[in-house]
Amino acid sequence: MAKQFDTESFTSEVLSGKGVAVVDFWAPWCGPCRALGPVIEEVAASYGDKITVGKVNVDENGELASRYDVMSIPTVLFFKDGKLVEKKVGLRPKEELTQTLDELIG
């Protein structure tokens, strides 16, 4: 299950973490975000403990969205060892997300 990140948990689990993390920046009022939600949950279920999967509500955590120049939602950010390595904007198919993750995991 994808974690719900706030600034503190994002810093401790994504930026300070080792390995790969994928974070979905979204809002409850956003139709494409709601469509991507189940895809993010499927990714979390299929990768299990191999990666960190989370979501950031941009309405509640605007400072995080600003920090990563999230201008449109949904935006999915990929991190490796605490560093941003990939950014995908808009509703994307699961296969595109998993391909990026597989490349990062190696």
Beta strands, then each sheet from edge to edge (+ up, - down):
strand 1: 3-4
strand 2: 20-26
strand 3: 51-57
strand 4: 75-80
strand 5: 83-89
sheet 1: 1+ 3+ 2+ 4- 5+
end
